[in-house]
Amino acid sequence: MSQTASTTLTIRWTAGHEGIEGNELADREAKEAAKGCTSDTKLLLRYLRKPVLTNSSAVKKVHNESLTKEWREEWRNSK
């Protein structure tokens, strides 16, 4: 018979990050991940080893916002 560990996770929204223990470390880790410094795949849980899927709706939204901004700039600068 195997025994399973119990873990409790509490998530709280905060208005800002100042004064929150561990925030600086989390910020540094996030910046490293953004640079491409990631964990060894073998150390990750199996479901985290797959690449993250792209949200096509979000990509389209950003593209449309970019086109709208570009159009407004061209319209303002036109004679």
ABEGO torsion letter per residue (X at the ends): XBBBBBBBBBBBBBABABGBBGAAAAAAAAAAAAAGBBBBAAABBAAAABBBBBBAAAAAAAAAAAAAAAAAAAAAABX
